[in-house]
């Protein structure tokens, strides 16, 4: 979920969408990341025979879908539910949640700094994504290494200080306990 994205998704991309209208021939969805409408044909709902499409897609339901065709000139986006594996679905939902969390944290930082410009928040988000690949990873690094890592990424110093402060308050790093035995010998 990048802060900076194109107007239309690419073929093969995974997208998060909300079902808006369900018909016997397919379902229309709103792409949450792009603000566009897409269509899931009946044949792309399930790999098995579909007796009732509402067993698979309900209005208001969040779905992870794969883009199978894009016609930007006509504004058509065709999507598939059946071509998404469970692993891809899980990874995409985790990525979506991390992006949402990073966005909320950046909005909190902007509020503390008195910035109301959505464009400026997006610029900072783009810088974080360019340097850390994911905006939420920047918050995790700020907890570990402090504001210096953000300044090196090109974030203005006042933003870096506030991001590091907010990150320490709101981001919890996962801890892992490792156990094992090792043998040390000398010759």
C-alpha positions as MATLAB code, in Angstrom:
seq = 'XXXXXXXXXXXXXXXXXXXXXXXXXXXXXXXXXXXXXXXXXXXXXXXXXXXXXXXXXXXXXXXXXXXXXXXXXXXXXXXXXXXXXXXXXXXXXXXXXXXXXXXXXXXXXXXXXXXXXXXXXXXXXXXXXXXXXXXXXXXXXXXXXXXXXXXXXXXXXXXXXXXXXXXXXXXXXXXXXXXXXXXXXXX';
ca = [
       0.000    0.000    0.000;
       2.134    2.820   -1.101;
       1.449    6.466   -0.384;
       2.471    7.163   -3.970;
       0.608    5.001   -6.454;
      -0.637    5.054  -10.016;
      -4.247    5.743  -10.902;
      -4.955    2.127  -11.883;
      -3.568   -1.159  -10.522;
      -1.347   -3.357  -12.691;
      -2.425   -6.780  -13.967;
      -1.422   -9.366  -11.352;
      -1.568   -6.927   -8.407;
      -3.442   -7.883   -5.264;
      -5.962   -5.288   -4.099;
      -8.288   -4.800   -1.131;
     -11.894   -4.135   -2.140;
     -15.351   -3.813   -0.621;
     -18.282   -5.520   -2.358;
     -20.913   -2.937   -3.297;
     -23.408   -4.779   -5.551;
     -23.847   -8.527   -5.982;
     -25.702   -9.936   -9.005;
     -26.201  -13.459  -10.377;
     -23.610  -12.772  -13.116;
     -20.905  -11.263  -10.885;
     -20.167   -8.609   -8.300;
     -19.122   -4.972   -8.353;
     -16.564   -3.831   -5.806;
     -14.931   -0.560   -4.779;
     -11.134   -0.747   -4.702;
     -10.220    0.714   -1.301;
      -6.683    1.653   -2.359;
      -7.562    3.322   -5.673;
     -11.104    4.631   -5.204;
     -12.172    2.915   -8.446;
     -14.901    0.400   -9.198;
     -14.043   -3.124  -10.314;
     -15.969   -6.187  -11.437;
     -15.656   -9.856  -10.445;
     -17.186  -12.067  -13.178;
     -19.028  -15.172  -11.951;
     -16.323  -17.447  -13.399;
     -13.675  -15.729  -11.253;
     -15.517  -16.124   -7.939;
     -14.581  -19.741   -7.226;
     -12.737  -22.605   -8.888;
     -15.760  -24.839   -8.246;
     -19.263  -24.501   -9.649;
     -21.070  -21.510   -8.106;
     -24.721  -22.204   -7.381;
     -25.264  -18.974   -5.444;
     -22.707  -16.158   -5.677;
     -23.850  -14.812   -2.301;
     -22.269  -17.860   -0.653;
     -18.902  -16.359   -1.674;
     -19.465  -12.580   -1.859;
     -21.779  -10.438    0.259;
     -22.400   -6.697    0.036;
     -20.122   -4.774    2.386;
     -17.612   -7.647    2.612;
     -13.870   -6.862    2.393;
     -12.087   -9.013   -0.175;
      -8.531   -9.577   -1.359;
      -8.629   -9.828   -5.147;
      -6.181  -10.282   -8.008;
      -6.322   -7.897  -10.976;
      -6.788   -9.891  -14.199;
      -7.566   -7.136  -16.730;
      -7.344   -3.329  -16.775;
      -8.752   -1.049  -19.466;
      -7.834    2.449  -18.276;
      -9.340    4.067  -21.380;
     -12.792    2.657  -20.573;
     -12.264    2.601  -16.795;
     -12.812   -1.168  -16.481;
     -10.992   -3.306  -13.932;
     -11.704   -7.044  -13.883;
     -10.796   -8.947  -10.731;
     -10.554  -12.526   -9.528;
     -11.319  -14.029   -6.143;
     -10.443  -17.609   -7.096;
      -6.857  -16.821   -8.181;
      -5.851  -15.533   -4.724;
      -4.167  -18.108   -2.484;
      -4.695  -18.151    1.280;
      -1.060  -17.121    1.794;
      -1.385  -14.147   -0.592;
      -4.606  -13.130    1.153;
      -2.985  -13.261    4.591;
       0.096  -11.315    3.446;
      -1.981   -8.640    1.690;
      -4.226   -8.133    4.729;
      -1.153   -7.804    6.971;
       0.398   -5.288    4.551;
      -2.900   -3.358    4.437;
      -3.154   -3.220    8.237;
       0.467   -2.061    8.590;
      -0.111    0.648    5.966;
      -3.291    1.809    7.709;
      -1.441    1.954   11.045;
       1.455    3.931    9.533;
      -0.996    6.350    7.920;
      -2.787    6.933   11.247;
       0.531    7.448   13.047;
       1.661    9.972   10.414;
      -1.647   11.821   10.804;
      -1.062   11.888   14.572;
       2.446   13.292   14.029;
       1.051   15.937   11.664;
      -1.598   16.911   14.216;
       1.066   17.327   16.924;
       3.140   19.474   14.541;
       0.092   21.522   13.516;
       0.267   20.429    9.866;
      -3.073   20.128    8.093;
      -1.811   19.490    4.564;
      -2.554   15.964    3.340;
       0.002   16.552    0.579;
       2.787   17.119    3.113;
       1.812   13.956    5.025;
       1.909   12.040    1.740;
       5.365   13.481    0.900;
       6.743   12.239    4.228;
       5.067    8.860    3.660;
       6.685    8.592    0.214;
      10.134    9.376    1.687;
       9.664    6.709    4.344;
       8.539    4.141    1.763;
      11.420    4.935   -0.598;
      13.990    4.424    2.148;
      12.389    1.663    4.267;
      10.202   -0.062    1.608;
       7.246    0.256    3.987;
       6.172    3.263    6.082;
       5.474    1.185    9.203;
       9.031   -0.212    9.079;
      10.257    3.377    9.515;
       8.367    3.619   12.812;
       9.886    0.311   13.955;
      13.378    1.530   13.037;
      12.723    4.799   14.885;
      11.970    2.796   18.045;
      15.183    0.796   17.645;
      17.634    3.413   16.362;
      16.072    6.795   17.116;
      15.398    9.822   14.937;
      18.826    9.774   13.219;
      17.720    6.962   10.910;
      14.759    9.101    9.778;
      16.923   12.174    9.140;
      19.199   10.010    6.956;
      16.104    9.012    4.979;
      15.472   12.676    4.120;
      12.754   13.402    6.668;
      12.902   16.972    8.070;
      14.342   17.077   11.594;
      11.179   18.359   13.307;
       9.170   15.527   11.712;
      11.872   12.978   12.593;
      11.821   13.978   16.284;
       8.036   13.747   16.478;
       7.892   10.461   14.507;
      10.461    8.909   16.869;
       8.504   10.155   19.907;
       5.156    8.846   18.590;
       6.798    5.553   17.559;
       8.163    4.996   21.079;
       4.672    5.601   22.503;
       2.604    3.587   20.002;
       4.775    0.939   18.323;
       5.619   -2.276   20.117;
       8.367   -4.376   18.588;
       7.833   -8.124   18.603;
      10.245  -10.000   20.841;
      11.453  -13.484   20.106;
      13.041  -15.860   22.599;
      15.621  -18.186   21.090;
      16.768  -21.273   22.939;
      19.360  -23.789   21.984;
      22.589  -25.502   22.818;
      25.858  -25.095   21.065;
      29.157  -26.820   21.490;
      32.363  -24.869   21.477;
      35.582  -26.743   20.950;
      39.141  -25.775   20.296;
      41.890  -27.694   18.502;
];
